[in-house]
């Protein structure tokens, strides 16, 4: 199941004000949607990078296991794109992009609704070698950009099920996130918003570095004795 960004951000806003927001409120719905999207992206990438580091330390490989709670599932139809001379698939929402990730780990899998076709994902860097790939029975695919998935030897007009981590765009009312992420992101968003209200700097990077001490006067020289 998926929750729309506007509904999740509205819940955070309701919890913040505990009532209808006053007309002159500093934080409006756009503020909460924007902060919600930033918080969501920061939490996802921080967890991804931590898992990548852990995998390298334990096995020497950057093994990433994405929680099913992050994923949304869609039934989509492949289509032939004449301008590309390729079969493509377009997701309803942009697929999230982790930093330094050419494999498109946020796109977790594609399988047919019916039939025996088998799909195998490759990285964006591996496309260069498609001409020397050995004969196999898989339909290969890769994430080309935000919403577009391209296939090698793809079949048009096929219904498939795609599972992926959606990206959030702070000003897009139709963006969605997985239900399993909503509660955690609402809590973190409120931490940031209440911190801003109280004049506190909230450490979003979660990298262990201390926050800078904010100056208390316009002219810092006034603090000197």
N, C-alpha and C positions, 0 to 999 in steps of 0.2 A: 504494500500500500504506500501511497505517496501523499504528502501534505504540501499544499501550495505555499509559496513564500509569503504571500500577503496574509494568509491566515496565521501562520506561525509568528510573523512579525507583529500582527495585531494582538496575539496572546501575550507576547513580551511587553507590548505597549500597555495593555490593560493591567498587567501585573505591576508595571512601573508606576502608573498613576493611581491604581486602585479606584478609579472613577473615570468619568469622561475627562479627556484632556482639556484644559482651559484654552481659550482662543489664542492667548498670547504665549502658549507653551513653547519653550525653546526647542524641544525635541518633538517632531511631528512624525507622521507615518513614514514619510520618505527617509527620515533619519534612522528609524528602527529597521526598515528594510535594508538600507545600505549597511548598517552596522551588523545586522544579522548575516548578510552575505559574506562580509569580511570575516566575521567570527567563525562561520561555517568553514570557509576556505582555510583559515589558519589552523583550526582543529584537525581537519582532514590531513593537511600536509604535514603537520607536526607528528601525527601518528604514523603516517607513511614513512617519513624520514627516520623515525625511531625504529620501525620494523626493519627498514633497509640496513641500518647500522647494526642492529642485533643479528640479522642474518649473516652479515659479513664477519662478525666477530665469532659466531658459532660454527659456521660452515665454510666461510670464505666466499660465499655467494650472497648476492643481495636478494634473498628470497622474501617475497611479499605475499602475505595472506590478508586479503581484504574481507572485513566482516560483512556477512549478508545483511546486517542491519543498515549498511550504507547504501544498498542497491535498490534501484527501481527496476521493474520489469515491464516490457512493452511487446506487443505483437505488432510487427511491422512487415511491409512488403518490399521486396527488392525490386529495383527498376533499372532498365537499361538507359544510360545517359549517352546520347549520341555524340555530344561535344567531347566527351572523354573516351568514347568507345570502350566503356567499362560498365559493369553492373555495380550499382551503388545502393546504399541503404541510408536513410536519413532519420535520425532519432528526433523525437519531439522536443527534447531539451539538449543543450550542449553537454557533451561529456566532459567531466572534470579533468583537468590536466595537472598532474603532480609535477613538481620541479624535477628537472633532469630525468625525465622518464620518456624515452622514445618508444617504449613497448606499449604504451597506452593501457597501463594497469587498471585504470578506472573502467575500461570496457572489459568486463569479466567473462563474457561468453555469448555465443550465438548458437542456437540450435533450431532445427526445423520444427514447425508445428506438427507436421506429419511427414512421412517418408523416411528414407534411410540416408539422406545426404549428411555428411559429417564436415564440420567446419573447424578450422584450426587458425588461430591468430598468429600473425608474425609482426615484427616490429617495423617501424617506418624505415629504419636503416636497411632492413633485409630485402626491401623491394628491388634494390639494385641487382640482386642475385637471382631474380625469379627465372631468368633464362637458363640457369644451370641447375635448377632444382630437379631432383630425381622424380621419376614418375610416381605419383601417389594418388590415393583415392580421396584426398581432402580438398575441400574448397577453402582456399586461403583468403584471409581478410586482414585488413589493418585499418586503424583509425587515421584518417587523412587530415581531418581538422575537427572543429568543435562538434558538428552534427553529422558529418559525412564519413561513412565507412565504405571503403572500396574493396572489391573482390577480385581475385585472380581465378579465372575460369568459373565465374559466378553464373548463376541461373536467374534470369529475370522473372518477375511475377511469382515469387515464392514467399509464402508466409513464414516468418521466422520469429523466434522469441529472443530478444536482446536484453541482457542484464548489464547495467552500468551504474556508475556513481554520477549523478547529475551535477552540473555546475549551477551556481546561483548567480544571477545578474541582479544587482541591487535595485534596479528600476523596472524590472520585468515582473508584472503581476502574475504571469502564468508559469513562472519558474517553480519547480517542485523539488522537494528533498524527501528521502526515505523517512517513514514515520519513526524508525528507530533512532534517528539523529535529532529529531525535533526537540525533545525535552532537554538534552544536554546543551544544545546550541542556545535555547531560550535562557537557560541558567547562566551560561557564560556571557551572553549578550547583556543580561541584566547586571551582571558584575561590572561590565565595562560602563554601562550607562549610569549606574549608581555611583561608580567611581568618578566619572566625569562630573556628575552633579555635585559631588562632595569635594571636587578639586584635587582628586587623587589621580596619579598616573598608574594605569593598569598594565602590567607586563604581559603583552600578548604573545611575544615570541616564545616564551616558555623555554628559554635556552640557558637559564641560570644566571644571566648577567643582571647586575643590580640596576634599578631605575635611576635615572638622573634626578638629582634634587632640584626641584623647581624653585626659581628665585621668588622671594616673597614681596619684592618691591620693584617698581618700574625701573628705578636706577639702582643697580646692584652696589654702586659705590656708597650708597646711603647706609649699607649694612656694615661698612668698615668703621672701626673705632679710631 
